[in-house]
Amino acid sequence: MNGGGPKKLVDLLEDPLPGVGTYEDFNTIDWVREKSKDRDRHREITNKSRQSTVALLRSLSDAFSGWLLMLLVGLMAGALAGGIDIAAHWLTDLKGGVCLIGFWFNHEHCCWTSNETTFQERDRCPQWQSWAELIVGNSEVGAFAYIVNYLMYIFWALLFAFLAVILVRAFAPYACGSGIPEIKTILSGFIIRGYLGKWTLITKTITLVLAVSSGLSLGKEGPLVHVACCCANILCHLFTKYRKNEAKRREVLSAAAAVGVSVAFGAPIGGVLFSLEEVSYYFPLKTLWRSFFAALVAAFTLRSINPFGNSRLVLFYVEFHAPWHLIELAPFILLGIFGGLWGALFIRANIAWCRRRKTTRLGHYPVIEVLVVAALTALIAYPNSYTRMSGSELISELFNDCSLLDSSQLCGYKQPVNVSETGVGNSLADRPAGEGLYTALWQLALALIFKMLITVITFGMKVPSGLFIPSMAVGAIAGRLLGVGMEQLAYYNHDWLIFRGWCSPGADCITPGLYAMVGAAACLGGVTRMTVSLVVIMFELTGGLEYIVPLMAATMTSKWVADAFGREGIYEAHIRLNGYPFLEAKEEFEHSSLAVDVMRPRRGDPALAVLTQDSMTVEEVETVVDSTHYSGFPVVVSQESQRLVGFVLRRDLLISIDNARKRQDGVVSTSQVVFTEHAPTQPPEAPPPLRLRGIMDLSPFTVTDHTPMDITVDIFRKLGLRQCLVTHNGRLLGIITKKDILKHMAQIANRDPDSILFN
Amino acid sequence: MNGGGPKKLVDLLEDPLPGVGTYEDFNTIDWVREKSKDRDRHREITNKSRQSTVALLRSLSDAFSGWLLMLLVGLMAGALAGGIDIAAHWLTDLKGGVCLIGFWFNHEHCCWTSNETTFQERDRCPQWQSWAELIVGNSEVGAFAYIVNYLMYIFWALLFAFLAVILVRAFAPYACGSGIPEIKTILSGFIIRGYLGKWTLITKTITLVLAVSSGLSLGKEGPLVHVACCCANILCHLFTKYRKNEAKRREVLSAAAAVGVSVAFGAPIGGVLFSLEEVSYYFPLKTLWRSFFAALVAAFTLRSINPFGNSRLVLFYVEFHAPWHLIELAPFILLGIFGGLWGALFIRANIAWCRRRKTTRLGHYPVIEVLVVAALTALIAYPNSYTRMSGSELISELFNDCSLLDSSQLCGYKQPVNVSETGVGNSLADRPAGEGLYTALWQLALALIFKMLITVITFGMKVPSGLFIPSMAVGAIAGRLLGVGMEQLAYYNHDWLIFRGWCSPGADCITPGLYAMVGAAACLGGVTRMTVSLVVIMFELTGGLEYIVPLMAATMTSKWVADAFGREGIYEAHIRLNGYPFLEAKEEFEHSSLAVDVMRPRRGDPALAVLTQDSMTVEEVETVVDSTHYSGFPVVVSQESQRLVGFVLRRDLLISIDNARKRQDGVVSTSQVVFTEHAPTQPPEAPPPLRLRGIMDLSPFTVTDHTPMDITVDIFRKLGLRQCLVTHNGRLLGIITKKDILKHMAQIANRDPDSILFN
């Protein structure tokens, strides 16, 4: 008989202790356990719903809470994205001048509100004054005014950059960077507390505006994904279902990633595919549908805010009319090769630079670094109109097709001398390049070199920084250059064999804007290794299936070329740089090792630390726990048989023992720890046993020692395991954790296995 | 010492016997083993590629063979789809008349080739003669001619239907139906030999044309998926990589399903999502990209064949101009409810009818059944012009927006009496319905009832039959009716509160064509339970993000309403009807049972049939195998310890023993069967042992008896297992197969567990 009386044995299964079943920071969750917990919860609600109307209503509200949450995420992310767009637009214009009728108007808006609508050029109105006009006076135009504007531009750029980096440092260090590598890791099951919290959200939103406005070579697309995920994470707290379950919350975060891309580009379908292809780890089909819903809500919220003032959903709206010709695939593939090479080069250079920042004294002065880069960027960017304008404006202009009335330098073609000469006088026909275009080409070439260099050192600084826009800008410039080159080649040599038949004089055969778009896709593809989602995003921008083939040819080439230099995209490279425990789902495990080669303990190591099911005292258990740093312990029948019973987590064990010692009468160091269903008979004078079956995982995953590692890795990935026990002929032999696998993979790839920092 | 001398022990690991590692018909493959086999193969090629240039080239060609295969699948499926379209178009027109300048021209083509292009109506030209004109003479127009045409229509319909059913019966019984339920099952790992073979392909292609042309209420979209999968399966035989590996081949088949939908609707992105959402089981991201490529190739192949003669990629090209208003969401949701109700009703009715066909004498006369239904269809369909035309023509017409010059009855509006009365005289403004429209509405209402009834008995007959077009037709009719109703309501009551502000007189505020499209999506969604892919397909048809919200509202409502009556879509229902072993990936396992409740042997049953690793003779093994019908046997250390060593498949065991008895000297019934690495020492006079470690799976999957079934089901689904062993404290306790799980699920749902036919 064990001590009866008033003592009540705490049944842990029924009413878990606070803390049991939760995770520590920088740890990996157990997907199987979380999903099982959710199914239990769901089952309970379903069973109860048959009993009363209130419970039925609760069950219904539970079923619809997912949709409600998606709606809220869409609305909030869409609204925030709209606000960011408007604020960034205003601050960017503020670098150049100010609106006299109200400093809070941006350039375009200022001229809208102006009553004088007679002038042709809408971007010139008396209400908008450049800093030189304001400071020196209206009449002064010349070198001095230029210098004043130049200095004011640098001043504002430095101010914005300084504010951005200071705010990030002061309030939320997690707000820096693009956030996508961390979100990928979080979605794969890692826990980084505060990474998606409210301070990060507020700081990231504000500093993103500042960073974009400072003119640094960065975009807002990646950070928007982070912002959307923060929104989702915060809104999850409103619903118990998502607050308490790490796996369910990650479903919502997957959808939020789709929302982020949807508002960044106005491409809801592309956003969903981006989340599916690039970011998500666990993506059940239910999530697909909900992501799509959230992405649509966000896109339409953004459109009703109308930050671009053109009622367009998409960031770069383009409409091409000319079809492309099969021969053009050659230059498109060339652009793909360029994109792939640039992607591979950029990743290497950027990672090398970031590693230098991590390991040398450079990393100690983030504020100075940002200020120096911002000053450098502003200094070099101002004189060249293509680098002075913001990245998205630049891309917009490069994507655009020239119409006859276009005043842009890029459309500085010579007017046909005689309209009748070219037949019907097709206004869009190919024309010879004029002076303006040649100047534009030179400036673009310089801008290309500048963008390529500055982006390498910008991405990874301690300000919010996205990579989509700079990558696309590089590609768009290269594409436009090639496009104009092709156009001129065709114009002057339309009798060449390759142009004959489709490029007759006076016809519009080559669209340089399309080349810019293909180039942008190729470069973005080279850097991020996105494929389908990239093509679909681009498809949503143009709205025509016609241009899918060029886009696909370029992104496919780009991916192949880039993969030849290294299979990692920029996000995976940053994940590895930071040592996050991320098990890439896309790459196959190629090596032929077996589970026995990877498991701990290795040959010669001391035996695995195990607990027995009913023959250890509290003290003995505590000794085992204290003398090791493992996060969990297998429970076996006895030390001799090594037959596996279950698995218990260190954290749960410590909390339970601690709680029992405090709350449960009679539990002392000599009390027996019992994992079996029925406590063994003990002498009557013995202290009551501590029953811990409730915290033990009765269904630990096991593989045999002969299991090939490729299968084991597959199991880890697909089921989202944290650890797996290894048996041989039914006896427990060792344990494999996610970290062991990652270390093993690092070893195979000749990398430092200790670069994997977390479990 | 075991018998040495010239006897060579066959090392099965190095050079597997023919047959070992293959599967029998109507069995489930082991995904883990197949994928592992492929990784081994890949590893070998990669290792060899470092040795010589030839091997390097082989490795490269191996890497690109997947893309080449995709290209071929896309080309072949696109070409076949084009051929089917052209042939079906011609045969459908042949029911009405014949072209005098060449009987192989269809109606439209016949009038194109005609020189007289003066007449306004392109579909009336002297070269095309109806059967009455041909038989009775040109002058005769009246009741007699009508009857002649009517009879000829019925004659051709019966002839085509008869040919279709006879050909299916004679050459390929698998060619009947839509094929999607079977393809879903095959993709989940089931083997149905010949289902995707060349005879099925040829027969299905021909009979599909005949069935569609016969005027039966069926479409060609589902069967096109089957055709594309047949193409893929046949082309797989060209590449060893895909021929020999069931898992790799299923990757290609997943892509082929995308190709099928891509050519059916001209919607490549929608096709890929359809494959992902609806059909596929195992869909790695690599497949996503390749599917997309194949779908695009197929779509462009189809476009270059240009079967519709309009250079359009999509089947129903629509271009709406009027925006929709928020209030219109109410009728759209109404359409969703209609779609959901119809979907649920259709599934019940169709399944009940198909079950009756399976169980009663009705099933013995498939030819008569088809003929009766075809006669009935033709008899009723001919008098009503909306049922006389083919399903896709009908949908096209219903989707279309009316322009002023439209001669269609559906556009029989009254012309505005005085153009100046309505202001600018907006040609597209809402108008009052005229006589023609009222007639059309009556005919449509009758067509709706007819289509709803006839589709229930048509789907499932022994001819190729798709469900997409009939479902969409039902929805489009309902939508158009509601749309015209709304339009007239708004026209006559534009001062009502709900119409005020956006429906002023003379404005074009309601687009009945849009209602038809939304209705079509709702009904298709209710029947198939597609969600994202359906919206994306519709998005690709219209090309505008504008209409996604109405489509989504309708499909979402439709799915919810239909799910309330039963969670199965039509394909899942047919899978269950046929007893295929399909483990639905979308539905959660809700019950709280444990592995021990599902495993065999049950409590009270005789113990599990096991083999021991080194203490059984060939005869004893054969006795165990013969006395049971299990498809595999666990191997344990000894009967007493029940510690698990591995798992061996019945088929492999039989082939190996048979082979050893024939080929290997000295192996007799008393030879010991040895599964260990080193044969135990035996008395010198003993016959040589039969070593079978090579055929044993050294890494069988195990779960503990306490594992909740929801986790077990998850493991089965995600890893694609065929069986899993159950242990308790390290001892083998039982086995769970896929069939056991499906039976258990059937039991929970109060269905007959013996309806699961295959393993």
Boltz contact constraints between the chains, C-beta under 6 A:
constraints:
  - contact:
      token1: [A, 32]
      token2: [B, 711]
      max_distance: 6.0
  - contact:
      token1: [A, 36]
      token2: [B, 711]
      max_distance: 6.0
  - contact:
      token1: [A, 39]
      token2: [B, 710]
      max_distance: 6.0
  - contact:
      token1: [A, 43]
      token2: [B, 590]
      max_distance: 6.0
  - contact:
      token1: [A, 43]
      token2: [B, 592]
      max_distance: 6.0
  - contact:
      token1: [A, 277]
      token2: [B, 285]
      max_distance: 6.0
  - contact:
      token1: [A, 285]
      token2: [B, 277]
      max_distance: 6.0
  - contact:
      token1: [A, 285]
      token2: [B, 586]
      max_distance: 6.0
  - contact:
      token1: [A, 288]
      token2: [B, 532]
      max_distance: 6.0
  - contact:
      token1: [A, 289]
      token2: [B, 531]
      max_distance: 6.0
  - contact:
      token1: [A, 289]
      token2: [B, 532]
      max_distance: 6.0
  - contact:
      token1: [A, 292]
      token2: [B, 532]
      max_distance: 6.0
  - contact:
      token1: [A, 313]
      token2: [B, 545]
      max_distance: 6.0
  - contact:
      token1: [A, 531]
      token2: [B, 289]
      max_distance: 6.0
  - contact:
      token1: [A, 532]
      token2: [B, 288]
      max_distance: 6.0
  - contact:
      token1: [A, 532]
      token2: [B, 289]
      max_distance: 6.0
  - contact:
      token1: [A, 532]
      token2: [B, 292]
      max_distance: 6.0
  - contact:
      token1: [A, 543]
      token2: [B, 543]
      max_distance: 6.0
  - contact:
      token1: [A, 545]
      token2: [B, 313]
      max_distance: 6.0
  - contact:
      token1: [A, 586]
      token2: [B, 285]
      max_distance: 6.0
  - contact:
      token1: [A, 592]
      token2: [B, 43]
      max_distance: 6.0
  - contact:
      token1: [A, 637]
      token2: [B, 729]
      max_distance: 6.0
  - contact:
      token1: [A, 643]
      token2: [B, 729]
      max_distance: 6.0
  - contact:
      token1: [A, 643]
      token2: [B, 730]
      max_distance: 6.0
  - contact:
      token1: [A, 644]
      token2: [B, 730]
      max_distance: 6.0
  - contact:
      token1: [A, 645]
      token2: [B, 729]
      max_distance: 6.0
  - contact:
      token1: [A, 698]
      token2: [B, 706]
      max_distance: 6.0
  - contact:
      token1: [A, 699]
      token2: [B, 704]
      max_distance: 6.0
  - contact:
      token1: [A, 699]
      token2: [B, 706]
      max_distance: 6.0
  - contact:
      token1: [A, 699]
      token2: [B, 707]
      max_distance: 6.0
  - contact:
      token1: [A, 702]
      token2: [B, 702]
      max_distance: 6.0
  - contact:
      token1: [A, 704]
      token2: [B, 699]
      max_distance: 6.0
  - contact:
      token1: [A, 706]
      token2: [B, 698]
      max_distance: 6.0
  - contact:
      token1: [A, 706]
      token2: [B, 699]
      max_distance: 6.0
  - contact:
      token1: [A, 707]
      token2: [B, 699]
      max_distance: 6.0
  - contact:
      token1: [A, 710]
      token2: [B, 39]
      max_distance: 6.0
  - contact:
      token1: [A, 711]
      token2: [B, 32]
      max_distance: 6.0
  - contact:
      token1: [A, 711]
      token2: [B, 36]
      max_distance: 6.0
  - contact:
      token1: [A, 718]
      token2: [B, 718]
      max_distance: 6.0
  - contact:
      token1: [A, 729]
      token2: [B, 637]
      max_distance: 6.0
  - contact:
      token1: [A, 729]
      token2: [B, 643]
      max_distance: 6.0
  - contact:
      token1: [A, 729]
      token2: [B, 645]
      max_distance: 6.0
  - contact:
      token1: [A, 730]
      token2: [B, 643]
      max_distance: 6.0
  - contact:
      token1: [A, 730]
      token2: [B, 644]
      max_distance: 6.0
  - contact:
      token1: [A, 730]
      token2: [B, 730]
      max_distance: 6.0
